[in-house]
Amino acid sequence: MRRLGSMAGLLLAALLVLSGCGSSFPADPEGTLERVRGGTLRVGASMNGDWVRISAPGSGELSSNDVQGTEAELAKEFATRLGARIEWVAGTEHVLADELKHGGLDLVIGGVDDKTPWVTHAGLTRPYTESRDGRGNIHKHVMLVPLGENAFLLELDKYLMEVKAQQ
């Protein structure tokens, strides 16, 4: 009887802990998905062949017309899906990954592959496409998002997998 009471107590404690967790999994500690939906998606774009091309004259704000390429189009369509406008930031992968790490960007694109050294600075989408380089090596392409922003990452992953399935 005592054992049954102990088990019931453990079960009750477990239920209380789980009910306190709520149903908002995955979560964004910084609220990225909630902030971006209907707002602004801050996208860092690093020039890299057909993945990202930037044609802006000089420095200053970039428009969606200034940023083209395979990943730029994916970012534009993802923003549309979220009802968001894009604020573009051009830079090197190094600068953009650092900006992402410190909360200044929501997404970094630029032909990044899953072997990126920025894995300690950013969350990575699942590889959504592959390419071969001139030596025949296969590269699995990902996009970078803020570390720990799992609801945002899941939404982006779902979008990229839907696009992949349509190809």
Buried (B, 14 or more C-beta within 10 A) or exposed (E): EEEEEEEEEEEEEEEEEEEEEEEEEEBBEBEBBEBBBEBBBBBBBBBBEEBBBBEBEEEEEBEBEBBBBBBBBBBBEBBEBBEBEBBBBBBEBEBBBBBBBEEEBBBBBBBBBBEBEBBEBBBBBBBBBEBEEEEEEEBEBBBBBBBBBBBBBBBBBEBBEEBEEEE
